[in-house]
Amino acid sequence: MNIALRIIIDAFIVLGCFFAFAGSIGLVRMPDTFSRMQSSTNITTLGILCTLVGAFLYFLIVKESWGSAAKVAIIGILTIIANPVGGHAMARAAYRIGIRPERELVIDDLADPEACAEPGGESAEAPAPEKESEAEQE
Amino acid sequence: MSEMTELIYFAIFYILCCFIVIYRLVKGPTAVDRAVAGDGVDVMTDMALVLVAMYSGRGIYLDIAIVTAILGFLSQVLIGKYLEGTL
């Protein structure tokens, strides 16, 4: 195996390990929920993508296995598409069930009940406290 | 078995990071904290599976990693909708 290629692949994987470690430490040490959510994004974007770039280069150049490289690329593209959607859903759920950051918010668009209504749903009329009681009843 | 034997140590490092996050999964004060920590464990298990696939040279671990990534995304969106009350 080419030694320069091996060093490049290892550098990508070590960079991903560093970002995953930093995200894990932040997830334990951060003070409130939204900060912890931001720190977990550190794991799922940079940590994953650097490691997947290393794995992609390994499978494509060293192993010359196009199928495995395509699988790694599918994992990467899926992560890029899925993480903002999931993070948005979790952050909005955290706001709706009454979690607030430690400092006061400068801009609070979700406080307006019609601002972020579901498209075509009945949630435009229902304000946030009723949803909280519904979630508790379930 | 590939000649890059250091890959298994990176996989073990990811699993150790998973144990750091499991602390938040157990202790977390709210449900959102636990869901976010669970997603972190899911994602880092993915990466450990990819590294084990590189180390052992078997492609079946990559399939398991794809399925785990899809299930992690679905679980995060569904838990978010459930907590919000619009499921």
gemmi code that builds the backbone of each chain (N, CA, C; Angstrom):
import gemmi

chains = {
    "A": [
        ("MET", (0.849, -1.203, 0.000), (0.000, 0.000, 0.000), (0.878, 1.244, 0.000)),
        ("ASN", (0.407, 2.237, -0.719), (1.126, 3.507, -0.759), (1.088, 4.166, 0.608)),
        ("ILE", (2.256, 4.594, 1.108), (2.320, 5.103, 2.483), (1.676, 6.481, 2.589)),
        ("ALA", (1.765, 7.300, 1.505), (1.152, 8.626, 1.552), (-0.366, 8.513, 1.616)),
        ("LEU", (-0.910, 7.559, 0.857), (-2.361, 7.361, 0.867), (-2.830, 6.900, 2.246)),
        ("ARG", (-2.026, 6.029, 2.849), (-2.382, 5.539, 4.184), (-2.392, 6.663, 5.208)),
        ("ILE", (-1.397, 7.572, 5.080), (-1.338, 8.701, 6.014), (-2.535, 9.620, 5.810)),
        ("ILE", (-2.944, 9.827, 4.533), (-4.083, 10.709, 4.276), (-5.352, 10.110, 4.877)),
        ("ILE", (-5.567, 8.796, 4.660), (-6.773, 8.152, 5.191), (-6.790, 8.207, 6.716)),
        ("ASP", (-5.638, 7.930, 7.342), (-5.579, 7.979, 8.799), (-5.808, 9.382, 9.328)),
        ("ALA", (-5.311, 10.402, 8.573), (-5.533, 11.778, 9.028), (-7.005, 12.123, 9.022)),
        ("PHE", (-7.734, 11.703, 7.973), (-9.179, 11.952, 7.938), (-9.876, 11.268, 9.109)),
        ("ILE", (-9.501, 10.013, 9.394), (-10.195, 9.277, 10.447), (-9.871, 9.856, 11.820)),
        ("VAL", (-8.615, 10.285, 12.006), (-8.260, 10.894, 13.295), (-8.991, 12.211, 13.487)),
        ("LEU", (-9.164, 12.971, 12.391), (-9.913, 14.234, 12.492), (-11.363, 13.954, 12.892)),
        ("GLY", (-11.953, 12.921, 12.284), (-13.319, 12.556, 12.665), (-13.408, 12.114, 14.105)),
        ("CYS", (-12.409, 11.351, 14.586), (-12.391, 10.917, 15.982), (-12.281, 12.110, 16.917)),
        ("PHE", (-11.466, 13.119, 16.519), (-11.331, 14.302, 17.365), (-12.660, 15.032, 17.495)),
        ("PHE", (-13.365, 15.212, 16.348), (-14.628, 15.953, 16.426), (-15.684, 15.159, 17.189)),
        ("ALA", (-15.667, 13.816, 17.047), (-16.626, 13.011, 17.800), (-16.348, 13.103, 19.296)),
        ("PHE", (-15.061, 13.115, 19.665), (-14.710, 13.233, 21.078), (-15.113, 14.597, 21.631)),
        ("ALA", (-14.863, 15.662, 20.827), (-15.242, 17.003, 21.274), (-16.754, 17.109, 21.438)),
        ("GLY", (-17.494, 16.513, 20.501), (-18.953, 16.548, 20.620), (-19.442, 15.774, 21.823)),
        ("SER", (-18.794, 14.653, 22.140), (-19.204, 13.870, 23.305), (-18.964, 14.635, 24.598)),
        ("ILE", (-17.789, 15.283, 24.687), (-17.486, 16.060, 25.892), (-18.465, 17.224, 26.027)),
        ("GLY", (-18.781, 17.882, 24.874), (-19.733, 18.980, 24.926), (-21.111, 18.519, 25.323)),
        ("LEU", (-21.489, 17.322, 24.869), (-22.814, 16.788, 25.201), (-22.929, 16.520, 26.693)),
        ("VAL", (-21.810, 16.212, 27.348), (-21.870, 15.988, 28.794), (-21.769, 17.307, 29.554)),
        ("ARG", (-20.944, 18.261, 29.084), (-20.578, 19.413, 29.909), (-21.410, 20.655, 29.638)),
        ("MET", (-22.168, 20.713, 28.539), (-22.868, 21.953, 28.209), (-24.008, 22.234, 29.200)),
        ("PRO", (-24.339, 23.510, 29.438), (-25.264, 23.810, 30.540), (-26.738, 23.542, 30.270)),
        ("ASP", (-27.260, 23.849, 29.073), (-28.699, 23.664, 28.883), (-28.970, 22.850, 27.617)),
        ("THR", (-30.257, 22.595, 27.352), (-30.636, 21.612, 26.345), (-30.229, 22.029, 24.941)),
        ("PHE", (-30.416, 23.308, 24.618), (-30.132, 23.726, 23.249), (-28.627, 23.731, 22.978)),
        ("SER", (-27.828, 24.052, 23.994), (-26.377, 23.965, 23.815), (-25.942, 22.528, 23.594)),
        ("ARG", (-26.579, 21.610, 24.327), (-26.232, 20.199, 24.138), (-26.631, 19.720, 22.747)),
        ("MET", (-27.753, 20.251, 22.243), (-28.170, 19.877, 20.888), (-27.164, 20.361, 19.851)),
        ("GLN", (-26.665, 21.578, 20.043), (-25.648, 22.120, 19.130), (-24.385, 21.272, 19.180)),
        ("SER", (-24.011, 20.817, 20.372), (-22.789, 20.031, 20.490), (-22.945, 18.645, 19.879)),
        ("SER", (-24.164, 18.098, 19.921), (-24.357, 16.794, 19.284), (-24.318, 16.920, 17.767)),
        ("THR", (-24.673, 18.095, 17.247), (-24.520, 18.325, 15.807), (-23.058, 18.261, 15.385)),
        ("ASN", (-22.174, 18.637, 16.324), (-20.733, 18.536, 16.064), (-20.334, 17.099, 15.765)),
        ("ILE", (-20.931, 16.132, 16.489), (-20.647, 14.725, 16.200), (-21.164, 14.362, 14.821)),
        ("THR", (-22.418, 14.724, 14.552), (-23.089, 14.134, 13.403), (-22.733, 14.804, 12.090)),
        ("THR", (-22.068, 15.968, 12.088), (-21.655, 16.519, 10.799), (-20.166, 16.289, 10.559)),
        ("LEU", (-19.323, 16.977, 11.314), (-17.892, 16.903, 11.010), (-17.300, 15.556, 11.384)),
        ("GLY", (-17.734, 15.004, 12.535), (-17.166, 13.731, 12.956), (-17.460, 12.635, 11.968)),
        ("ILE", (-18.733, 12.559, 11.560), (-19.124, 11.515, 10.621), (-18.518, 11.761, 9.249)),
        ("LEU", (-18.562, 13.001, 8.767), (-18.183, 13.213, 7.370), (-16.697, 13.007, 7.159)),
        ("CYS", (-15.843, 13.427, 8.129), (-14.406, 13.188, 7.964), (-14.109, 11.696, 7.943)),
        ("THR", (-14.736, 10.945, 8.868), (-14.500, 9.499, 8.882), (-15.000, 8.848, 7.601)),
        ("LEU", (-16.142, 9.322, 7.083), (-16.674, 8.708, 5.867), (-15.834, 9.047, 4.646)),
        ("VAL", (-15.220, 10.239, 4.624), (-14.318, 10.557, 3.508), (-13.111, 9.628, 3.528)),
        ("GLY", (-12.588, 9.365, 4.741), (-11.486, 8.415, 4.855), (-11.883, 7.027, 4.404)),
        ("ALA", (-13.058, 6.574, 4.820), (-13.520, 5.246, 4.437), (-13.765, 5.163, 2.935)),
        ("PHE", (-14.291, 6.269, 2.353), (-14.556, 6.297, 0.913), (-13.260, 6.169, 0.129)),
        ("LEU", (-12.226, 6.921, 0.551), (-10.944, 6.819, -0.144), (-10.355, 5.424, -0.005)),
        ("TYR", (-10.514, 4.826, 1.193), (-9.964, 3.480, 1.417), (-10.623, 2.458, 0.514)),
        ("PHE", (-11.959, 2.475, 0.467), (-12.647, 1.480, -0.341), (-12.447, 1.720, -1.826)),
        ("LEU", (-12.319, 3.000, -2.221), (-12.241, 3.291, -3.643), (-10.840, 3.037, -4.204)),
        ("ILE", (-9.808, 3.433, -3.471), (-8.457, 3.385, -4.028), (-7.705, 2.144, -3.573)),
        ("VAL", (-7.781, 1.830, -2.269), (-6.999, 0.690, -1.768), (-7.689, -0.614, -2.133)),
        ("LYS", (-8.975, -0.731, -1.780), (-9.685, -1.977, -2.037), (-10.187, -2.095, -3.473)),
        ("GLU", (-10.357, -0.929, -4.139), (-10.949, -0.855, -5.489), (-12.295, -1.567, -5.536)),
        ("SER", (-13.089, -1.357, -4.502), (-14.407, -1.964, -4.418), (-15.455, -0.871, -4.572)),
        ("TRP", (-16.071, -0.806, -5.768), (-16.993, 0.293, -6.051), (-18.279, 0.151, -5.251)),
        ("GLY", (-18.696, -1.081, -4.985), (-19.939, -1.266, -4.238), (-19.832, -0.763, -2.827)),
        ("SER", (-18.715, -1.087, -2.157), (-18.547, -0.622, -0.779), (-18.414, 0.894, -0.737)),
        ("ALA", (-17.706, 1.469, -1.733), (-17.580, 2.929, -1.785), (-18.942, 3.580, -1.986)),
        ("ALA", (-19.793, 2.942, -2.797), (-21.136, 3.504, -3.003), (-21.951, 3.428, -1.726)),
        ("LYS", (-21.784, 2.350, -0.957), (-22.512, 2.258, 0.314), (-22.079, 3.341, 1.288)),
        ("VAL", (-20.761, 3.584, 1.348), (-20.264, 4.644, 2.230), (-20.794, 6.000, 1.783)),
        ("ALA", (-20.846, 6.220, 0.454), (-21.375, 7.489, -0.055), (-22.849, 7.631, 0.274)),
        ("ILE", (-23.583, 6.510, 0.238), (-25.010, 6.579, 0.587), (-25.175, 6.977, 2.049)),
        ("ILE", (-24.338, 6.409, 2.936), (-24.421, 6.794, 4.351), (-24.147, 8.286, 4.511)),
        ("GLY", (-23.133, 8.805, 3.792), (-22.786, 10.217, 3.911), (-23.888, 11.130, 3.418)),
        ("ILE", (-24.448, 10.815, 2.231), (-25.499, 11.666, 1.674), (-26.739, 11.628, 2.563)),
        ("LEU", (-27.051, 10.432, 3.080), (-28.203, 10.292, 3.970), (-28.016, 11.118, 5.237)),
        ("THR", (-26.782, 11.125, 5.770), (-26.515, 11.917, 6.969), (-26.659, 13.408, 6.686)),
        ("ILE", (-26.134, 13.851, 5.525), (-26.219, 15.277, 5.196), (-27.679, 15.695, 5.065)),
        ("ILE", (-28.505, 14.843, 4.429), (-29.902, 15.223, 4.230), (-30.694, 15.119, 5.533)),
        ("ALA", (-30.439, 14.048, 6.318), (-31.346, 13.731, 7.426), (-31.078, 14.542, 8.682)),
        ("ASN", (-29.827, 14.945, 8.924), (-29.525, 15.571, 10.210), (-30.183, 16.924, 10.435)),
        ("PRO", (-30.222, 17.847, 9.434), (-30.936, 19.098, 9.685), (-32.417, 18.879, 9.968)),
        ("VAL", (-33.032, 17.905, 9.284), (-34.460, 17.660, 9.500), (-34.707, 17.156, 10.924)),
        ("GLY", (-33.903, 16.168, 11.336), (-34.072, 15.631, 12.683), (-33.761, 16.654, 13.761)),
        ("GLY", (-32.703, 17.426, 13.562), (-32.359, 18.451, 14.538), (-33.422, 19.522, 14.653)),
        ("HIS", (-34.020, 19.883, 13.508), (-35.093, 20.872, 13.526), (-36.305, 20.333, 14.283)),
        ("ALA", (-36.647, 19.071, 14.033), (-37.806, 18.478, 14.725), (-37.563, 18.430, 16.224)),
        ("MET", (-36.346, 18.039, 16.637), (-36.076, 17.942, 18.074), (-36.066, 19.316, 18.722)),
        ("ALA", (-35.501, 20.343, 18.024), (-35.441, 21.676, 18.630), (-36.838, 22.270, 18.778)),
        ("ARG", (-37.698, 22.033, 17.763), (-39.051, 22.575, 17.863), (-39.845, 21.849, 18.949)),
        ("ALA", (-39.614, 20.532, 19.087), (-40.289, 19.801, 20.159), (-39.826, 20.307, 21.513)),
        ("ALA", (-38.528, 20.602, 21.650), (-38.019, 21.119, 22.921), (-38.649, 22.461, 23.255)),
        ("TYR", (-38.841, 23.315, 22.220), (-39.494, 24.597, 22.487), (-40.951, 24.392, 22.870)),
        ("ARG", (-41.640, 23.486, 22.171), (-43.080, 23.323, 22.398), (-43.397, 22.748, 23.772)),
        ("ILE", (-42.521, 21.870, 24.304), (-42.823, 21.312, 25.615), (-42.300, 22.184, 26.743)),
        ("GLY", (-41.827, 23.393, 26.407), (-41.578, 24.365, 27.458), (-40.145, 24.494, 27.914)),
        ("ILE", (-39.184, 23.934, 27.169), (-37.775, 24.118, 27.539), (-37.279, 25.423, 26.924)),
        ("ARG", (-36.615, 26.246, 27.725), (-36.057, 27.502, 27.232), (-34.562, 27.534, 27.523)),
        ("PRO", (-33.797, 28.284, 26.703), (-32.376, 28.454, 27.009), (-32.169, 29.230, 28.305)),
        ("GLU", (-30.945, 29.165, 28.820), (-30.665, 29.857, 30.093), (-30.755, 31.366, 29.936)),
        ("ARG", (-30.158, 31.866, 28.860), (-30.284, 33.302, 28.602), (-31.601, 33.569, 27.897)),
        ("GLU", (-32.016, 34.838, 27.951), (-33.267, 35.196, 27.298), (-33.048, 35.299, 25.791)),
        ("LEU", (-34.036, 34.836, 25.017), (-33.903, 34.835, 23.566), (-34.023, 36.241, 23.007)),
        ("VAL", (-33.207, 36.551, 22.014), (-33.271, 37.875, 21.384), (-34.412, 37.890, 20.368)),
        ("ILE", (-34.478, 36.856, 19.521), (-35.548, 36.749, 18.538), (-36.301, 35.462, 18.832)),
        ("ASP", (-37.628, 35.540, 18.973), (-38.426, 34.375, 19.359), (-39.591, 34.246, 18.386)),
        ("ASP", (-39.317, 33.633, 17.235), (-40.366, 33.530, 16.217), (-41.430, 32.517, 16.586)),
        ("LEU", (-41.064, 31.471, 17.337), (-42.045, 30.437, 17.656), (-43.063, 30.886, 18.691)),
        ("ALA", (-42.841, 32.049, 19.337), (-43.818, 32.529, 20.302), (-45.123, 32.911, 19.616)),
        ("ASP", (-45.065, 33.327, 18.346), (-46.279, 33.594, 17.567), (-46.865, 32.254, 17.137)),
        ("PRO", (-48.078, 31.916, 17.540), (-48.614, 30.580, 17.216), (-48.883, 30.370, 15.746)),
        ("GLU", (-49.065, 31.451, 14.964), (-49.311, 31.280, 13.537), (-48.034, 31.313, 12.713)),
        ("ALA", (-46.911, 31.551, 13.348), (-45.681, 31.751, 12.572), (-45.173, 30.440, 11.983)),
        ("CYS", (-45.190, 29.385, 12.775), (-44.637, 28.113, 12.314), (-45.698, 27.034, 12.388)),
        ("ALA", (-46.855, 27.270, 11.796), (-47.932, 26.292, 11.845), (-47.638, 25.147, 10.893)),
        ("GLU", (-48.232, 24.013, 11.191), (-48.137, 22.874, 10.283), (-48.904, 23.192, 9.008)),
        ("PRO", (-48.400, 22.832, 7.840), (-49.142, 23.120, 6.603), (-50.398, 22.255, 6.501)),
        ("GLY", (-51.557, 22.902, 6.530), (-52.804, 22.166, 6.389), (-53.289, 21.510, 7.660)),
        ("GLY", (-52.599, 21.736, 8.778), (-53.037, 21.125, 10.028), (-53.905, 22.072, 10.821)),
        ("GLU", (-54.425, 21.554, 11.946), (-55.254, 22.393, 12.802), (-54.430, 23.064, 13.888)),
        ("SER", (-53.082, 22.929, 13.785), (-52.246, 23.426, 14.867), (-52.100, 24.939, 14.830)),
        ("ALA", (-52.633, 25.605, 13.775), (-52.526, 27.054, 13.722), (-53.389, 27.698, 14.807)),
        ("GLU", (-54.515, 27.062, 15.142), (-55.383, 27.643, 16.164), (-54.933, 27.270, 17.568)),
        ("ALA", (-54.306, 26.120, 17.704), (-53.989, 25.634, 19.040), (-52.662, 26.218, 19.511)),
        ("PRO", (-52.655, 26.963, 20.598), (-51.382, 27.478, 21.123), (-50.591, 26.399, 21.842)),
        ("ALA", (-49.399, 26.769, 22.269), (-48.459, 25.766, 22.800), (-48.902, 25.100, 24.106)),
        ("PRO", (-49.525, 25.786, 25.079), (-49.823, 25.092, 26.343), (-50.795, 23.932, 26.194)),
        ("GLU", (-51.731, 24.014, 25.233), (-52.644, 22.883, 25.041), (-51.894, 21.655, 24.540)),
        ("LYS", (-50.902, 21.913, 23.667), (-50.105, 20.791, 23.180), (-49.342, 20.132, 24.317)),
        ("GLU", (-48.867, 20.943, 25.242), (-48.122, 20.380, 26.371), (-49.028, 19.458, 27.187)),
        ("SER", (-50.282, 19.905, 27.417), (-51.180, 19.063, 28.198), (-51.522, 17.784, 27.430)),
        ("GLU", (-51.632, 17.907, 26.104), (-51.909, 16.698, 25.320), (-50.774, 15.694, 25.427)),
        ("ALA", (-49.545, 16.214, 25.353), (-48.408, 15.304, 25.429), (-48.329, 14.639, 26.800)),
        ("GLU", (-48.735, 15.375, 27.845), (-48.697, 14.772, 29.170), (-49.782, 13.721, 29.338)),
        ("GLN", (-50.937, 13.955, 28.687), (-52.004, 12.968, 28.823), (-51.636, 11.663, 28.137)),
        ("GLU", (-50.938, 11.786, 27.015), (-50.549, 10.547, 26.333), (-49.508, 9.788, 27.133)),
    ],
    "B": [
        ("MET", (-8.838, -9.520, 6.067), (-8.046, -8.729, 7.040), (-7.106, -7.817, 6.265)),
        ("SER", (-7.244, -6.536, 6.511), (-6.403, -5.588, 5.790), (-5.095, -5.385, 6.546)),
        ("GLU", (-4.200, -4.623, 5.914), (-2.932, -4.359, 6.587), (-2.978, -3.118, 7.464)),
        ("MET", (-4.112, -2.398, 7.440), (-4.234, -1.230, 8.320), (-4.816, -1.682, 9.660)),
        ("THR", (-3.973, -2.211, 10.515), (-4.485, -2.771, 11.774), (-4.839, -1.700, 12.794)),
        ("GLU", (-4.521, -0.412, 12.502), (-4.845, 0.614, 13.486), (-6.322, 1.007, 13.442)),
        ("LEU", (-7.040, 0.516, 12.415), (-8.443, 0.930, 12.277), (-9.290, 0.426, 13.421)),
        ("ILE", (-8.949, -0.737, 13.973), (-9.769, -1.296, 15.043), (-9.647, -0.438, 16.303)),
        ("TYR", (-8.504, 0.261, 16.467), (-8.362, 1.135, 17.634), (-9.248, 2.362, 17.508)),
        ("PHE", (-9.416, 2.854, 16.255), (-10.347, 3.966, 16.069), (-11.778, 3.538, 16.371)),
        ("ALA", (-12.118, 2.300, 15.983), (-13.458, 1.802, 16.292), (-13.662, 1.703, 17.801)),
        ("ILE", (-12.631, 1.228, 18.516), (-12.735, 1.150, 19.978), (-12.852, 2.547, 20.578)),
        ("PHE", (-12.176, 3.540, 19.966), (-12.284, 4.914, 20.452), (-13.709, 5.441, 20.295)),
        ("TYR", (-14.340, 5.111, 19.147), (-15.726, 5.553, 18.965), (-16.637, 4.920, 20.004)),
        ("ILE", (-16.400, 3.641, 20.333), (-17.249, 2.992, 21.334), (-17.034, 3.625, 22.705)),
        ("LEU", (-15.793, 4.039, 23.013), (-15.558, 4.722, 24.290), (-16.278, 6.071, 24.332)),
        ("CYS", (-16.307, 6.792, 23.172), (-17.081, 8.031, 23.097), (-18.567, 7.750, 23.324)),
        ("CYS", (-19.037, 6.591, 22.841), (-20.428, 6.203, 23.093), (-20.685, 6.095, 24.583)),
        ("PHE", (-19.726, 5.548, 25.340), (-19.943, 5.431, 26.785), (-19.972, 6.794, 27.453)),
        ("ILE", (-19.192, 7.774, 26.914), (-19.281, 9.132, 27.461), (-20.686, 9.684, 27.260)),
        ("VAL", (-21.268, 9.433, 26.068), (-22.591, 9.992, 25.765), (-23.674, 9.265, 26.556)),
        ("ILE", (-23.456, 7.974, 26.854), (-24.447, 7.213, 27.617), (-24.637, 7.818, 29.016)),
        ("TYR", (-23.613, 8.500, 29.531), (-23.787, 9.215, 30.801), (-24.918, 10.238, 30.692)),
        ("ARG", (-24.920, 11.005, 29.579), (-25.986, 11.990, 29.387), (-27.316, 11.286, 29.125)),
        ("LEU", (-27.266, 10.127, 28.466), (-28.495, 9.378, 28.182), (-29.150, 8.907, 29.477)),
        ("VAL", (-28.340, 8.551, 30.474), (-28.907, 8.090, 31.739), (-29.346, 9.276, 32.597)),
        ("LYS", (-28.518, 10.333, 32.642), (-28.721, 11.397, 33.613), (-29.657, 12.490, 33.128)),
        ("GLY", (-29.759, 12.658, 31.768), (-30.378, 13.826, 31.165), (-31.677, 14.290, 31.803)),
        ("PRO", (-31.817, 15.562, 32.112), (-33.006, 15.988, 32.855), (-34.290, 15.919, 32.039)),
        ("THR", (-34.241, 16.168, 30.738), (-35.466, 16.166, 29.943), (-35.421, 15.049, 28.903)),
        ("ALA", (-36.586, 14.810, 28.288), (-36.676, 13.769, 27.260), (-35.896, 14.155, 26.013)),
        ("VAL", (-35.815, 15.456, 25.725), (-35.091, 15.900, 24.531), (-33.606, 15.600, 24.665)),
        ("ASP", (-33.065, 15.788, 25.875), (-31.664, 15.445, 26.105), (-31.411, 13.974, 25.843)),
        ("ARG", (-32.344, 13.135, 26.314), (-32.143, 11.706, 26.133), (-32.246, 11.321, 24.663)),
        ("ALA", (-33.165, 11.954, 23.927), (-33.304, 11.632, 22.505), (-32.063, 12.050, 21.737)),
        ("VAL", (-31.531, 13.241, 22.049), (-30.338, 13.723, 21.350), (-29.132, 12.843, 21.668)),
        ("ALA", (-29.004, 12.427, 22.931), (-27.889, 11.557, 23.297), (-28.033, 10.181, 22.639)),
        ("GLY", (-29.262, 9.697, 22.522), (-29.474, 8.426, 21.840), (-29.108, 8.497, 20.382)),
        ("ASP", (-29.396, 9.645, 19.751), (-29.002, 9.812, 18.360), (-27.482, 9.852, 18.222)),
        ("GLY", (-26.806, 10.484, 19.207), (-25.343, 10.493, 19.167), (-24.759, 9.091, 19.279)),
        ("VAL", (-25.332, 8.260, 20.164), (-24.865, 6.882, 20.304), (-25.087, 6.116, 19.010)),
        ("ASP", (-26.234, 6.350, 18.384), (-26.565, 5.680, 17.121), (-25.544, 6.021, 16.026)),
        ("VAL", (-25.243, 7.322, 15.927), (-24.337, 7.786, 14.873), (-22.923, 7.261, 15.095)),
        ("MET", (-22.489, 7.247, 16.369), (-21.115, 6.773, 16.605), (-21.019, 5.260, 16.461)),
        ("THR", (-22.112, 4.538, 16.715), (-22.102, 3.101, 16.434), (-21.996, 2.849, 14.935)),
        ("ASP", (-22.654, 3.721, 14.136), (-22.500, 3.672, 12.679), (-21.032, 3.742, 12.273)),
        ("MET", (-20.347, 4.742, 12.852), (-18.951, 4.946, 12.461), (-18.085, 3.769, 12.886)),
        ("ALA", (-18.377, 3.197, 14.064), (-17.621, 2.020, 14.496), (-17.866, 0.858, 13.542)),
        ("LEU", (-19.104, 0.734, 13.036), (-19.383, -0.349, 12.090), (-18.635, -0.154, 10.779)),
        ("VAL", (-18.563, 1.103, 10.297), (-17.824, 1.359, 9.053), (-16.342, 1.031, 9.240)),
        ("LEU", (-15.794, 1.411, 10.414), (-14.376, 1.129, 10.652), (-14.120, -0.362, 10.786)),
        ("VAL", (-15.054, -1.093, 11.401), (-14.882, -2.549, 11.501), (-14.983, -3.185, 10.124)),
        ("ALA", (-15.842, -2.626, 9.255), (-15.924, -3.136, 7.886), (-14.616, -2.919, 7.147)),
        ("MET", (-13.971, -1.736, 7.363), (-12.672, -1.501, 6.735), (-11.622, -2.444, 7.286)),
        ("TYR", (-11.688, -2.726, 8.585), (-10.657, -3.559, 9.220), (-10.782, -5.010, 8.791)),
        ("SER", (-12.018, -5.519, 8.800), (-12.188, -6.946, 8.542), (-12.373, -7.259, 7.065)),
        ("GLY", (-12.666, -6.223, 6.237), (-12.831, -6.469, 4.818), (-14.131, -7.145, 4.447)),
        ("ARG", (-15.129, -7.066, 5.304), (-16.420, -7.670, 5.007), (-17.442, -6.569, 4.791)),
        ("GLY", (-18.153, -6.625, 3.639), (-19.077, -5.555, 3.298), (-20.398, -5.604, 4.029)),
        ("ILE", (-20.673, -6.685, 4.762), (-21.984, -6.809, 5.398), (-22.168, -5.776, 6.500)),
        ("TYR", (-21.066, -5.331, 7.123), (-21.185, -4.321, 8.177), (-21.659, -2.995, 7.611)),
        ("LEU", (-21.323, -2.713, 6.334), (-21.776, -1.452, 5.733), (-23.285, -1.456, 5.557)),
        ("ASP", (-23.861, -2.624, 5.218), (-25.316, -2.692, 5.096), (-25.983, -2.410, 6.437)),
        ("ILE", (-25.408, -2.998, 7.502), (-25.973, -2.755, 8.832), (-25.861, -1.274, 9.184)),
        ("ALA", (-24.758, -0.627, 8.770), (-24.584, 0.797, 9.073), (-25.615, 1.641, 8.340)),
        ("ILE", (-25.942, 1.281, 7.080), (-26.960, 2.035, 6.335), (-28.308, 1.925, 7.042)),
        ("VAL", (-28.673, 0.699, 7.444), (-29.972, 0.507, 8.107), (-30.021, 1.273, 9.424)),
        ("THR", (-28.906, 1.266, 10.170), (-28.877, 1.986, 11.438), (-29.012, 3.489, 11.237)),
        ("ALA", (-28.397, 4.022, 10.168), (-28.504, 5.460, 9.900), (-29.941, 5.838, 9.585)),
        ("ILE", (-30.617, 5.019, 8.756), (-31.998, 5.335, 8.393), (-32.893, 5.267, 9.634)),
        ("LEU", (-32.689, 4.233, 10.474), (-33.539, 4.096, 11.658), (-33.284, 5.211, 12.665)),
        ("GLY", (-32.035, 5.683, 12.754), (-31.746, 6.787, 13.654), (-32.455, 8.060, 13.237)),
        ("PHE", (-32.437, 8.342, 11.914), (-33.139, 9.529, 11.420), (-34.636, 9.427, 11.682)),
        ("LEU", (-35.224, 8.255, 11.384), (-36.672, 8.099, 11.571), (-37.048, 8.230, 13.041)),
        ("SER", (-36.232, 7.639, 13.923), (-36.570, 7.704, 15.340), (-36.469, 9.135, 15.850)),
        ("GLN", (-35.493, 9.890, 15.348), (-35.374, 11.269, 15.824), (-36.580, 12.107, 15.405)),
        ("VAL", (-36.992, 11.979, 14.131), (-38.145, 12.752, 13.674), (-39.417, 12.322, 14.408)),
        ("LEU", (-39.578, 11.003, 14.599), (-40.814, 10.537, 15.243), (-40.862, 10.931, 16.706)),
        ("ILE", (-39.726, 10.877, 17.419), (-39.731, 11.301, 18.822), (-40.023, 12.793, 18.918)),
        ("GLY", (-39.468, 13.577, 17.954), (-39.759, 15.008, 17.937), (-41.229, 15.292, 17.734)),
        ("LYS", (-41.845, 14.587, 16.772), (-43.275, 14.817, 16.530), (-44.116, 14.367, 17.719)),
        ("TYR", (-43.701, 13.280, 18.368), (-44.472, 12.782, 19.515), (-44.400, 13.756, 20.686)),
        ("LEU", (-43.209, 14.283, 20.949), (-43.082, 15.223, 22.065), (-43.836, 16.509, 21.780)),
        ("GLU", (-43.861, 16.879, 20.488), (-44.563, 18.108, 20.113), (-46.068, 17.932, 20.222)),
        ("GLY", (-46.557, 16.699, 20.119), (-47.979, 16.444, 20.236), (-48.714, 16.401, 18.920)),
        ("THR", (-48.013, 16.432, 17.792), (-48.678, 16.448, 16.487), (-48.497, 15.132, 15.749)),
        ("LEU", (-48.244, 14.043, 16.456), (-48.033, 12.776, 15.767), (-49.359, 12.197, 15.296)),
    ],
}
model = gemmi.Model(1)
for chain_id, residues in chains.items():
    chain = gemmi.Chain(chain_id)
    for i, (resn, *xyz) in enumerate(residues, 1):
        res = gemmi.Residue()
        res.name, res.seqid = resn, gemmi.SeqId(i, " ")
        for name, pos in zip(("N", "CA", "C"), xyz):
            atom = gemmi.Atom()
            atom.name, atom.element = name, gemmi.Element(name[0])
            atom.pos, atom.b_iso = gemmi.Position(*pos), 0.0
            res.add_atom(atom)
        chain.add_residue(res)
    model.add_chain(chain)
structure = gemmi.Structure()
structure.add_model(model)
structure.setup_entities()
